[in-house]
Amino acid sequence: MSATDWLLLSLTLLAGAASPGASLALVMQRALQFGRQAGLIVGISHGIGILFYAGAVALGATTLQSEFPQIFRGLQIIGLGFLGYLGLTMLWGGWRNRSAKAATDTHSLTPKSRTSLATEGFLIVFFNPKIAIFFFAIFSQFLLPDLSLYTRTAMASLAGAIDALWYCAIATLVSLPMVQIRLQQYAWQLDIAFGATLLTIMLLLI
């Protein structure tokens, strides 16, 4: 692959990572509610999930949809349930904390474990097998039969790194003191908005 190919691939991957959706809502909500470290954990684990699918496609695996339609459908159903669970949890948390005191006092929140945060970040990718189709559509423009294993692995690693860096940047931005203070003034409204976003995405997918 030429330098131009790598640049085009990088820009395409960045555009895909930056597109708004359930992942963005999750990273922002966790960073705002539990702090920068929480957002970074979700962002990094999300990148690992992207690496999983990008690696499967880059290394020549066929899509689940074409080869294993029943597994693909099962993952879709589980993924819809996972989005619904996250959405309802955020809605309930926002409604419960709708008083001004609860909305501004983040120290009163029960912290989430690193394992729980990492699991959320990975599963929101893993239970969305359409991401494999997304990477198949992208990588098919660059994958040639004579590409080495090293190049294919580098392509998948690039996808995971760009995704993780993007969401870590979002988590860092949201948790900046000036931004965080302003957003925390509307903490419970944002929780409800994030929850409604996830539920809306779930309904649209259905």
Summary of the structure (lengths in Angstrom):
residues: 206
radius of gyration: 18.1
end to end distance: 38.6
largest distance: 61.5
contacts: 669
relative contact order: 0.23
helix: 82%
strand: 0%
